[in-house]
Amino acid sequence: MALMQKVEFSLIAQAGFTADHCLKCNICTAACPVMNVTDQFLGPKAVGPQAERFRHPRLPIPDATVSWCSGCGTCSRVCPHGVSVTEMNVQAKARLTAQRGAPLRDHFISRPEMLGQISKPFAGIVNPILENSLTRFSLEKLFAIHRHAPLPKFAARTFRERFPEHCVKTPPEQAEPGKRLVAYFHGCSTNYYEPELGETTIAVLEALGCNVLLPPQNCCGLPLQSNGLFRQARRYGEANIRHLLPFAEKRIPIVGTSTSCTLELKHEYRAVLGLAGRDFDLIAEWTRDIFEFLLEEFGEAIEDVELKPVPKRVLYHAPCQLKSHCIGTPALEILKQIPELDVVLSESECCGIAGTYGVKLERYQVSFEVGEHLFRQVEQAHVDIVVTDSETCRWWISQHTGIQALHPIEVLAESLDL
């Protein structure tokens, strides 16, 4: 317990130290997607660096409106002085949760891996039940889960069950001749909800000359972190580091198709949860988002790959978590090389969902209003599909536009004729 308190104090202090770099320029306030649609949130500066000066580890959080922060990361990205505004706010939300407790709903929605494990054997029954209007009404009344919030379908057979030959506990001594070893961190969304995305990813990586490994792994912990359940999120983080460390030590890239999962491995474990040390640093060093890896590994050589035309008009939306990687938009760099693919860029900072944020009854309308400009653009641009790197963004955008949303790896797969 003493060690945990020390870690918690340390991570709060590290983010808090940047508060004195805040000049109150209000750039973060102007950029905040949530503050722009509701008066419930005082803004990232007010509840972040400004309020941080009045916080103490043993005193209550002075301003509870920090709970309205969606954790999108915009404020930290736009700050010209490097203030860790988002990290500060997420840590304050966790302290608020520790003081007040989390509702049963938050414990429920922050465990997608557990929900997938429980529901998988009954997917054929559970999925239709969750689509029933009476069920959704009951979920809203009993758990404050909005009746129109997008809920993903459970897969009857997980991604790992479909590819047992790729599952390994430790990396092989060497790859097949001419192949590049890659450790795929698929996350719980691909394993339990979108196994087809994992199949597509393996097909693309193998077509480009990679030998794909599926290391042991569990949920990255971001949903727990976002709901202020830091103790449980740290457990997931520590378990993932143990599972992935043998691969990072062998200098095998850890590649993910969920940009929020890869950000958790790269940044959030250390900057938000306070999980420090050589092992965490090594995992962060070798983690890559899928298109970051493809661009880094193949570079201009991707032009030598035979890409077939994809005669579609698509809107590409870069998710908030992808922007926080500070790697630009690598998926866009590759999509632009696909013949006859007409790409329209999203004009919105955020789609609004922010993981589990928009699922909650009290946050749903705010989330919708944050994404409303994007929904209008999708409609007015007359696109065939929306392309985005985050699973929750895809579910949310499809729910509100009626347009299919795909991961960019699926568009690349089509161009590779896979």
C-alpha positions in Angstrom: 0.0 0.0 0.0 2.8 2.4 0.9 4.5 1.7 -2.5 1.2 2.3 -4.4 0.7 5.6 -2.5 4.2 6.6 -3.4 3.6 5.8 -7.1 0.3 7.7 -7.1 1.9 10.8 -5.5 4.8 10.6 -7.9 2.7 10.5 -11.0 0.4 13.3 -9.8 3.5 15.4 -9.0 5.1 14.8 -12.4 2.1 16.0 -14.3 1.5 18.8 -11.7 5.0 20.1 -12.1 4.1 21.3 -15.6 1.3 23.5 -14.3 3.6 26.3 -13.6 4.4 26.5 -17.3 0.8 27.5 -18.0 0.6 31.2 -19.1 -3.2 31.2 -19.2 -3.1 31.8 -22.9 -6.4 29.8 -23.3 -5.4 28.1 -26.5 -6.4 24.8 -24.8 -9.8 26.3 -23.9 -10.4 27.5 -27.4 -9.5 24.1 -28.8 -11.4 21.9 -26.3 -14.2 20.0 -28.2 -16.3 19.5 -25.0 -16.1 23.1 -23.7 -17.3 24.3 -27.1 -20.7 22.5 -26.7 -21.5 22.6 -23.0 -21.2 25.0 -20.0 -21.0 22.0 -17.7 -17.2 21.9 -18.3 -15.1 24.9 -17.1 -12.4 24.0 -19.6 -9.1 22.3 -19.6 -7.1 25.2 -18.2 -9.5 25.9 -15.3 -9.7 22.3 -14.1 -6.2 21.5 -15.2 -3.1 23.7 -14.5 -5.2 26.4 -12.7 -6.9 24.0 -10.3 -3.7 21.9 -9.9 -2.2 24.6 -7.7 -5.1 24.1 -5.2 -4.9 20.3 -5.2 -3.2 18.2 -2.5 -3.0 14.4 -2.5 -4.9 14.2 0.8 -7.5 16.8 0.1 -10.7 16.5 -2.0 -10.6 17.6 -5.6 -11.7 21.3 -5.5 -13.5 21.3 -8.9 -15.7 18.3 -9.8 -16.4 19.6 -13.3 -13.2 17.9 -14.3 -15.4 14.8 -14.7 -16.7 16.3 -17.9 -13.2 16.0 -19.5 -13.4 13.4 -22.2 -9.6 12.8 -22.2 -9.4 13.4 -26.0 -5.9 14.9 -25.5 -6.5 18.0 -27.6 -5.4 20.4 -24.8 -2.0 18.7 -24.3 -1.4 18.7 -28.1 -2.1 22.4 -28.7 -0.4 23.8 -25.6 2.6 25.8 -26.8 4.5 25.4 -23.5 4.2 21.6 -23.1 1.8 21.6 -20.1 0.5 18.0 -19.5 -3.1 19.3 -19.4 -4.9 16.0 -20.4 -2.7 13.8 -18.2 -3.3 16.2 -15.2 -7.1 16.1 -15.8 -7.3 12.3 -16.2 -5.4 11.9 -12.9 -7.7 14.4 -11.2 -10.7 12.4 -12.5 -9.2 9.2 -11.0 -8.8 11.0 -7.6 -12.4 12.1 -7.9 -13.5 8.5 -8.5 -11.5 7.3 -5.6 -13.2 9.9 -3.3 -16.7 9.4 -4.6 -16.7 5.8 -5.9 -17.6 4.7 -9.4 -21.1 3.7 -10.4 -21.7 0.0 -11.3 -22.2 1.1 -14.9 -18.6 2.4 -15.1 -17.2 -0.9 -13.7 -19.3 -2.7 -16.3 -18.5 -0.7 -19.5 -14.8 -0.4 -18.7 -14.2 -4.2 -19.0 -14.7 -5.1 -22.7 -12.5 -8.1 -22.4 -14.5 -9.6 -19.5 -17.8 -8.8 -21.4 -16.4 -10.5 -24.5 -15.4 -13.6 -22.6 -18.7 -14.0 -20.8 -20.9 -13.3 -23.9 -18.9 -15.2 -26.6 -20.6 -18.6 -26.0 -24.0 -16.9 -26.2 -23.3 -14.4 -29.0 -26.1 -15.7 -31.1 -28.6 -14.9 -28.3 -27.0 -11.9 -26.7 -26.5 -9.8 -29.9 -30.3 -9.8 -30.9 -31.3 -9.1 -27.3 -29.0 -6.1 -27.1 -30.6 -4.8 -30.3 -34.1 -5.0 -28.8 -35.6 -1.6 -27.9 -36.9 -2.9 -24.6 -33.5 -4.1 -23.6 -31.9 -0.8 -24.5 -34.6 1.1 -22.5 -33.9 -1.2 -19.5 -30.1 -0.5 -19.8 -30.8 3.2 -19.8 -33.1 3.1 -16.7 -31.0 0.6 -14.7 -27.4 1.5 -15.7 -27.6 4.9 -17.4 -26.3 3.6 -20.7 -28.0 5.6 -23.4 -30.5 3.7 -25.4 -29.0 4.9 -28.7 -25.3 4.4 -27.8 -23.5 2.1 -30.2 -22.9 -1.3 -28.7 -20.6 -3.7 -30.7 -21.7 -7.2 -31.6 -19.9 -10.1 -29.8 -18.1 -12.6 -32.0 -19.0 -16.2 -31.5 -15.4 -17.2 -32.2 -12.5 -15.0 -31.2 -9.7 -13.8 -33.4 -7.1 -15.9 -31.5 -9.3 -19.0 -31.8 -9.2 -18.5 -35.6 -5.4 -18.3 -35.7 -4.0 -20.6 -33.0 -0.9 -21.3 -35.2 0.2 -17.7 -34.7 -0.2 -17.7 -30.9 3.2 -17.9 -29.2 4.3 -17.3 -25.6 7.9 -16.4 -26.5 9.4 -15.2 -29.8 11.2 -17.6 -32.1 15.0 -17.4 -32.4 14.6 -16.1 -35.9 12.1 -15.4 -38.7 11.6 -17.4 -41.8 14.2 -16.4 -44.5 13.2 -13.1 -46.0 10.5 -12.4 -43.4 10.2 -9.7 -40.8 8.9 -10.8 -37.4 6.0 -8.7 -36.1 4.2 -9.0 -32.7 0.5 -8.1 -33.2 -1.2 -6.4 -30.3 -4.7 -6.9 -31.5 -6.5 -5.8 -28.3 -9.8 -6.9 -26.9 -11.9 -5.1 -29.6 -10.4 -7.2 -32.4 -10.3 -10.4 -30.4 -14.0 -10.3 -29.2 -15.8 -7.8 -31.5 -14.0 -7.4 -34.8 -12.1 -10.6 -35.5 -12.3 -10.0 -39.2 -10.1 -6.9 -38.8 -7.5 -9.1 -37.3 -7.7 -11.6 -40.2 -7.3 -8.7 -42.6 -4.3 -7.4 -40.8 -2.5 -10.7 -40.8 -3.3 -11.1 -44.5 -1.8 -7.6 -45.3 1.3 -8.1 -43.1 2.0 -11.5 -44.6 1.5 -10.1 -48.2 4.1 -7.5 -47.4 6.6 -10.1 -46.2 6.0 -10.2 -42.4 5.8 -13.2 -40.1 3.0 -12.4 -37.7 3.1 -13.5 -34.1 0.3 -13.2 -31.5 1.9 -12.8 -28.1 -0.1 -13.3 -24.9 -2.0 -10.1 -24.0 -5.1 -8.7 -22.3 -7.1 -5.5 -22.5 -4.7 -2.5 -22.6 -6.6 -1.0 -19.6 -7.6 2.3 -21.3 -11.4 1.9 -20.5 -10.6 1.4 -16.9 -8.2 4.4 -16.9 -10.8 6.6 -18.6 -13.3 5.7 -15.9 -10.9 6.6 -13.1 -10.2 3.0 -12.1 -6.4 3.4 -12.0 -5.6 0.4 -9.7 -7.3 -2.0 -12.0 -5.8 -0.3 -15.1 -2.3 -0.7 -13.7 -2.9 -4.4 -13.2 -3.6 -4.7 -16.9 -0.6 -2.6 -17.8 1.7 -4.6 -15.7 0.4 -7.9 -17.2 0.8 -6.6 -20.7 4.4 -5.5 -20.0 5.2 -9.0 -18.7 3.7 -10.6 -21.8 5.3 -8.3 -24.4 8.7 -7.7 -22.9 10.3 -10.8 -24.4 9.4 -9.6 -27.9 10.6 -6.0 -27.3 13.9 -7.4 -25.9 14.3 -9.2 -29.2 13.7 -5.9 -31.0 10.5 -7.2 -32.6 8.0 -4.4 -33.4 4.8 -4.6 -31.4 2.2 -3.5 -33.9 -1.4 -2.6 -33.1 -4.5 -1.7 -35.2 -6.2 0.1 -32.3 -4.6 3.4 -32.1 -5.8 3.9 -28.5 -4.2 0.6 -27.4 -0.9 1.5 -29.0 -1.0 5.0 -27.3 -1.6 3.3 -24.0 1.5 1.1 -24.5 3.6 4.0 -25.8 2.6 6.8 -23.5 -0.3 6.4 -21.1 1.2 3.6 -18.9 4.0 5.9 -18.0 2.6 9.4 -18.3 -0.9 8.8 -16.8 -0.7 5.6 -14.7 2.8 6.2 -13.5 4.2 2.8 -14.5 7.9 3.6 -14.8 11.0 1.7 -15.4 13.2 0.1 -18.0 10.6 -2.5 -19.1 7.9 0.1 -19.7 10.4 2.3 -21.6 11.4 -0.7 -23.8 7.8 -1.5 -24.7 7.1 2.1 -25.6 10.2 2.2 -27.8 9.1 -0.9 -29.8 5.4 -0.2 -30.1 4.1 1.0 -33.4 0.6 1.9 -34.8 0.0 -0.3 -37.8 0.4 2.3 -40.5 3.3 3.9 -38.6 5.0 0.5 -38.9 4.2 0.1 -42.6 5.4 3.6 -43.5 8.6 3.1 -41.3 9.3 -0.4 -42.5 8.6 0.0 -46.2 8.7 3.8 -46.8 8.7 4.7 -50.4 9.0 1.0 -51.3 5.3 0.7 -50.7 5.0 2.3 -54.2 6.6 -0.8 -55.7 3.8 -2.9 -54.3 1.1 -3.6 -56.9 -1.9 -1.6 -55.6 -5.1 -2.1 -57.6 -7.6 0.7 -58.0 -10.3 1.2 -55.4 -12.8 3.5 -57.1 -14.4 4.9 -54.0 -14.9 8.2 -52.3 -13.9 8.0 -48.7 -13.7 10.4 -45.7 -10.7 9.9 -43.6 -11.0 10.9 -39.9 -7.9 10.9 -37.8 -8.9 9.9 -34.2 -7.8 11.9 -31.2 -5.6 9.1 -29.9 -3.8 8.9 -33.2 -3.0 12.6 -33.1 -1.5 12.1 -29.6 1.1 9.7 -31.1 2.6 12.8 -32.8 3.4 10.8 -35.9 1.2 12.7 -38.4 -1.3 10.6 -40.4 0.7 7.6 -41.8 -2.5 5.9 -42.9 -3.3 8.8 -45.1 0.2 8.8 -46.6 -0.4 5.2 -47.8 -4.1 5.7 -48.8 -3.1 8.5 -51.1 -1.1 6.0 -53.2 -4.1 3.8 -54.0 -5.3 4.5 -57.5 -8.8 5.9 -58.0 -9.3 6.3 -54.2 -10.8 9.8 -53.7 -10.0 10.8 -50.1 -11.8 13.6 -48.3 -10.2 14.8 -45.0 -12.3 15.2 -41.9 -12.6 18.8 -40.7 -13.4 17.9 -37.1 -11.0 17.6 -34.2 -13.0 14.9 -32.5 -15.9 12.6 -33.4 -17.3 12.9 -29.8 -17.4 9.3 -28.5 -14.1 9.3 -26.5 -14.2 5.6 -25.8 -16.9 4.9 -23.2 -17.6 8.6 -22.6 -20.4 8.9 -25.2 -22.1 5.7 -24.0 -23.1 7.3 -20.7 -26.6 8.7 -20.5 -25.4 12.0 -19.0 -22.6 12.5 -21.6 -24.4 11.2 -24.7 -25.8 14.6 -25.9 -22.5 16.3 -25.4 -20.7 13.6 -27.3 -23.2 13.9 -30.2 -22.8 17.7 -30.4 -19.0 17.4 -30.4 -19.3 15.0 -33.4 -22.2 16.8 -35.2 -20.0 18.8 -37.5 -18.3 15.6 -38.7 -21.7 13.8 -39.2 -22.8 16.7 -41.4 -19.6 16.7 -43.4 -20.0 12.9 -44.0 -23.5 13.5 -45.3 -22.6 16.5 -47.5 -19.4 15.0 -48.9 -21.5 12.1 -50.4 -18.8 9.5 -49.5 -19.1 5.7 -49.9 -17.4 4.9 -46.6 -15.7 6.6 -43.7 -12.2 5.5 -42.8 -10.7 5.9 -39.3 -8.2 4.1 -37.1 -10.2 3.7 -33.9 -12.9 1.1 -33.3 -15.1 3.3 -31.0 -14.9 6.1 -33.6 -16.0 3.7 -36.3 -19.0 2.4 -34.3 -20.0 6.0 -33.3 -19.7 7.5 -36.8 -21.6 4.6 -38.4 -24.4 4.9 -35.8 -25.0 8.6 -36.5 -24.4 8.7 -40.3 -25.7 5.4 -41.5 -22.4 5.1 -43.5 -20.1 2.1 -43.2 -16.9 3.0 -41.3 -13.8 0.9 -41.9 -10.2 0.7 -40.6 -7.7 1.9 -43.2 -6.1 -1.5 -43.2 -9.3 -2.8 -44.8 -9.0 -0.4 -47.6 -5.4 -1.3 -48.2 -6.4 -5.0 -48.2 -8.9 -4.3 -50.9 -6.2 -2.6 -53.0 -3.9 -5.5 -52.5 -6.7 -7.8 -53.7 -6.8 -9.8 -50.5 
